[in-house]
Amino acid sequence: GSRIVTVAGTYVGTVDDFSFSTENGKLFYLYVALEKAGGYLCLSITSVEHFGQDCIVISDDYQEHSTRIYFMNKQQPSSAKNKRLLWKR
């Protein structure tokens, strides 16, 4: 539920889910519910500039390091863990 904002202050959306390594706990991706465009974004953790208390700040070029996600049955990431995901750039 954390808000995602770019360094320039543009609101992108909210974190719906995330992926991490079960071996070391390292974060890989944030799955972001897009506010204006709708749908979801698989955002690489390399785009994160700062984890703040009120929001997560990401680089302005985050779209170069992310992928739009299209889910079968239009389910959200948190409820689609066992469903097949379709990934498109």
C-alpha positions in Angstrom: 0.0 0.0 0.0 3.0 2.4 0.0 2.7 5.3 -2.4 5.2 5.5 -5.3 6.4 8.9 -6.3 9.1 9.9 -8.8 12.1 12.2 -7.8 10.3 15.0 -9.7 7.2 14.5 -7.5 4.9 12.7 -10.0 2.5 10.2 -8.3 2.7 6.8 -10.1 0.6 4.4 -8.0 0.7 2.2 -4.9 2.6 -1.0 -4.2 0.3 -4.0 -4.3 2.9 -6.8 -4.0 6.7 -7.5 -4.2 9.1 -10.3 -5.0 12.2 -11.2 -3.1 14.9 -13.9 -2.8 13.9 -16.6 -0.3 17.7 -17.3 0.2 18.8 -13.8 1.3 15.6 -11.6 1.4 16.9 -9.3 -1.3 14.0 -7.4 -3.1 13.8 -7.9 -6.8 10.5 -6.2 -8.0 7.7 -4.0 -6.7 4.3 -4.7 -8.3 2.6 -1.3 -8.6 -1.1 -0.6 -9.2 -1.0 2.3 -11.6 -3.2 5.2 -10.7 -3.7 7.2 -13.9 -3.0 4.6 -16.6 -4.6 1.6 -14.9 -3.2 -1.8 -14.8 0.1 -2.9 -13.1 3.8 -2.3 -13.4 6.6 -4.7 -12.5 9.1 -2.2 -11.2 12.8 -3.2 -10.8 14.1 -2.4 -7.4 17.1 -0.7 -9.1 14.7 2.2 -9.8 14.1 2.9 -6.1 16.0 6.0 -4.9 14.7 6.0 -1.4 12.3 4.1 0.9 10.6 6.8 2.9 8.2 6.6 5.8 5.3 8.1 3.7 6.2 6.9 0.2 8.8 5.2 -2.0 10.7 7.5 -4.2 11.8 6.2 -7.6 13.9 7.5 -10.5 12.3 9.6 -13.2 13.4 7.1 -15.8 11.6 4.2 -14.0 9.7 3.2 -17.2 13.0 2.1 -18.7 13.5 -0.4 -15.9 9.9 -1.7 -15.7 7.4 -3.9 -17.5 3.7 -3.5 -17.8 1.9 -6.5 -16.5 -1.3 -8.0 -17.9 -3.0 -10.6 -15.7 -5.3 -13.4 -16.8 -8.8 -13.0 -15.3 -7.8 -9.4 -14.4 -6.7 -10.4 -10.9 -4.4 -8.3 -8.8 -0.9 -9.5 -8.0 -1.8 -10.4 -4.3 -4.6 -12.7 -5.4 -2.9 -14.1 -8.5 0.2 -15.7 -7.0 -0.8 -19.1 -8.3 -2.1 -17.9 -11.6 -0.2 -17.7 -14.8 1.0 -14.2 -15.6 1.3 -12.8 -19.1 4.3 -10.4 -19.4 4.6 -7.9 -22.2 6.9 -5.0 -22.8 
